[in-house]
Amino acid sequence: MEEIKIGRMVLGVCQTNCYFLYREGRKECIVVDPADQGANIYRTLQKNGFQVEAILLTHGHFDHIWGMDALRDAVNAQREEDGKESVKVYACEAERELLKSPGMNVSENAGRPCSTYADMYVKDGQKIQAADLCCRVIATPGHTAGGCCYYFEEAGFLVAGDTLFAESVGRTDFPTGSMATLVRSIKEKLFVLPEETKVYPGHGESTTIGHEKKYNPFCA
């Protein structure tokens, strides 16, 4: 079976990582956190031959969702032309209210109020299959109540959103955040993964579970 690859676009005022995952040599992909300029994300992927089969959200803060509706609309317009079912957006079930509220998702304060929704609300441990890929939802509340990570076990990839960064963690001073909960989520849910697991965070460069267990000062 072809190797799983991951690509990255760095988008928006917060330099948010938008990832796309695919099998080498295949055109179907999964997009994680369409941070901004959803129409541009669509055009860039299409220009490079990719077709979006699912959109995953690690959480609902403005800098991770501003591009979501435009991307979903563009993808679905093309899929309708092609006679295909609409693409689905996935988020953890505890993030429903935050996605809907411009105050809670901080988009109001950031100057571009955004109220949106996921098509599918998922639970901890649930598996998502799309684009010939499979990932497991790991609920990691703390940065937000419904924050989660997506573990692509076959590839050894963890797309971590703003839960875990290279030698840092997500801020917890926004609505539904809790530092104690975040650290517990990381220790109990993420640090049990294989140490060689590659972590792809919502901002900044990648790291590994093993490195963070050893050097992350927030999780000592």
Phi, psi and omega in degrees: 000142184296149181292145176276131181244157177227133176243164184221139167240135179257117194228152168081178185293336181261009180050057183275140177278120170254122184254153168225135184241143185199164173272137180306128179087357180252157182260343181282143180214163171248133176256135177243124176061075176287090197294321183192163174055057185301324178295323177290323175301314181300312182296320180296314179295316180298318179301328181265011172087011183266147174239125183281125181251344178195152176235124181248138176248129175281331176190179191253016179293151187310320186285356176250350186236352185303328181267000190292310184296319179294321177294313180301316181297316181294316180297315184289329176298317179290319181294325178295318176300323183274000180073029181254158176294155179296147175289150180252140170259131182247140174209160179290144188299330181285358182260002185304311184292320182293320177300323185283331190261114176299334177287313182290324181272005171072005179293328179298312179293333181277357173096359178224081183305136184223125174235124185213190186204158170262153176280330182227122176259124190248166183245163176304131178089348181292144178259140178243129179238126178196153177055033182061027177237157177224132175226158179249134177283127174243107178291125182228068179300152179147301173295315166221165182297327182252022178293146179210168174238160179240121185255113176264087190300319182304320182270345186073032181252139170237116174268111199256357182055222181258022175285308186228128176246175174293108180058031176202181178220169180290152177290155185230020182263008174264168181308136180073007180277153178203118181295318180298318179293320180297312181297320177297318178300316182296313183292318186272333186253326185258320183287358174270353177285161178306141186297333180279358180303127179278128182256123178250103186275171180287342178214145176083193187269165182287164179212194176227159177300317180299318179296318182290324177299328183271324193239353182284115186289341181279345186238025182291000000 
